Amino acid sequence: MAPSTVFMEPDNLLTPKEKNKLRKPVVEKMRRDRINSSIEQLKLLLEKEFQRHQPNSKLEKADILEMTVSYLKQQSQLQMKRSFHKSSQFDFREGYSRCLQEAFHFLSLHKVRTETQTKLLIHFQK
């Protein structure tokens, strides 16, 4: 008979606590890599914005995050202003349309049309 050797995997020799201790630095490195990758993506996406504010400086991660937050707040405010402006335009058009309908209704109540009524109706239809 040939001599047999027993091969035991190192993982089998470790307790769960020891396994976690070994895994923790790897998991932490993966987490840091994800964070760094995301910060680098932000830097690339907002590169023009960063150049406007700090053209010749090397940006630190905190700078990139702060400027990203600032940029997003600014964009949010612009979006709210645009939304308000569109809402105001809609309200104006809605009010004008309603006023026009009431004017047509009022002018149509009179059976006999005067020249002024006819001119008003033509003007409103433009």
Secondary structure as a PSIPRED ss2 file (coil, helix, strand):
# PSIPRED VFORMAT (PSIPRED V4.0)

   1 M C   1.000  0.000  0.000
   2 A C   1.000  0.000  0.000
   3 P C   1.000  0.000  0.000
   4 S C   1.000  0.000  0.000
   5 T C   1.000  0.000  0.000
   6 V C   1.000  0.000  0.000
   7 F C   1.000  0.000  0.000
   8 M C   1.000  0.000  0.000
   9 E C   1.000  0.000  0.000
  10 P H   0.000  1.000  0.000
  11 D H   0.000  1.000  0.000
  12 N H   0.000  1.000  0.000
  13 L H   0.000  1.000  0.000
  14 L C   1.000  0.000  0.000
  15 T C   1.000  0.000  0.000
  16 P H   0.000  1.000  0.000
  17 K H   0.000  1.000  0.000
  18 E H   0.000  1.000  0.000
  19 K H   0.000  1.000  0.000
  20 N H   0.000  1.000  0.000
  21 K H   0.000  1.000  0.000
  22 L H   0.000  1.000  0.000
  23 R H   0.000  1.000  0.000
  24 K H   0.000  1.000  0.000
  25 P H   0.000  1.000  0.000
  26 V H   0.000  1.000  0.000
  27 V H   0.000  1.000  0.000
  28 E H   0.000  1.000  0.000
  29 K H   0.000  1.000  0.000
  30 M H   0.000  1.000  0.000
  31 R H   0.000  1.000  0.000
  32 R H   0.000  1.000  0.000
  33 D H   0.000  1.000  0.000
  34 R H   0.000  1.000  0.000
  35 I H   0.000  1.000  0.000
  36 N H   0.000  1.000  0.000
  37 S H   0.000  1.000  0.000
  38 S H   0.000  1.000  0.000
  39 I H   0.000  1.000  0.000
  40 E H   0.000  1.000  0.000
  41 Q H   0.000  1.000  0.000
  42 L H   0.000  1.000  0.000
  43 K H   0.000  1.000  0.000
  44 L H   0.000  1.000  0.000
  45 L H   0.000  1.000  0.000
  46 L C   1.000  0.000  0.000
  47 E H   0.000  1.000  0.000
  48 K H   0.000  1.000  0.000
  49 E H   0.000  1.000  0.000
  50 F H   0.000  1.000  0.000
  51 Q H   0.000  1.000  0.000
  52 R H   0.000  1.000  0.000
  53 H H   0.000  1.000  0.000
  54 Q C   1.000  0.000  0.000
  55 P C   1.000  0.000  0.000
  56 N C   1.000  0.000  0.000
  57 S C   1.000  0.000  0.000
  58 K C   1.000  0.000  0.000
  59 L C   1.000  0.000  0.000
  60 E C   1.000  0.000  0.000
  61 K H   0.000  1.000  0.000
  62 A H   0.000  1.000  0.000
  63 D H   0.000  1.000  0.000
  64 I H   0.000  1.000  0.000
  65 L H   0.000  1.000  0.000
  66 E H   0.000  1.000  0.000
  67 M H   0.000  1.000  0.000
  68 T H   0.000  1.000  0.000
  69 V H   0.000  1.000  0.000
  70 S H   0.000  1.000  0.000
  71 Y H   0.000  1.000  0.000
  72 L H   0.000  1.000  0.000
  73 K H   0.000  1.000  0.000
  74 Q H   0.000  1.000  0.000
  75 Q H   0.000  1.000  0.000
  76 S H   0.000  1.000  0.000
  77 Q H   0.000  1.000  0.000
  78 L H   0.000  1.000  0.000
  79 Q H   0.000  1.000  0.000
  80 M H   0.000  1.000  0.000
  81 K H   0.000  1.000  0.000
  82 R H   0.000  1.000  0.000
  83 S H   0.000  1.000  0.000
  84 F H   0.000  1.000  0.000
  85 H H   0.000  1.000  0.000
  86 K H   0.000  1.000  0.000
  87 S H   0.000  1.000  0.000
  88 S H   0.000  1.000  0.000
  89 Q H   0.000  1.000  0.000
  90 F H   0.000  1.000  0.000
  91 D H   0.000  1.000  0.000
  92 F H   0.000  1.000  0.000
  93 R H   0.000  1.000  0.000
  94 E H   0.000  1.000  0.000
  95 G H   0.000  1.000  0.000
  96 Y H   0.000  1.000  0.000
  97 S H   0.000  1.000  0.000
  98 R H   0.000  1.000  0.000
  99 C H   0.000  1.000  0.000
 100 L H   0.000  1.000  0.000
 101 Q H   0.000  1.000  0.000
 102 E H   0.000  1.000  0.000
 103 A H   0.000  1.000  0.000
 104 F H   0.000  1.000  0.000
 105 H H   0.000  1.000  0.000
 106 F H   0.000  1.000  0.000
 107 L H   0.000  1.000  0.000
 108 S H   0.000  1.000  0.000
 109 L C   1.000  0.000  0.000
 110 H C   1.000  0.000  0.000
 111 K C   1.000  0.000  0.000
 112 V C   1.000  0.000  0.000
 113 R C   1.000  0.000  0.000
 114 T C   1.000  0.000  0.000
 115 E H   0.000  1.000  0.000
 116 T H   0.000  1.000  0.000
 117 Q H   0.000  1.000  0.000
 118 T H   0.000  1.000  0.000
 119 K H   0.000  1.000  0.000
 120 L H   0.000  1.000  0.000
 121 L H   0.000  1.000  0.000
 122 I H   0.000  1.000  0.000
 123 H H   0.000  1.000  0.000
 124 F H   0.000  1.000  0.000
 125 Q H   0.000  1.000  0.000
 126 K C   1.000  0.000  0.000
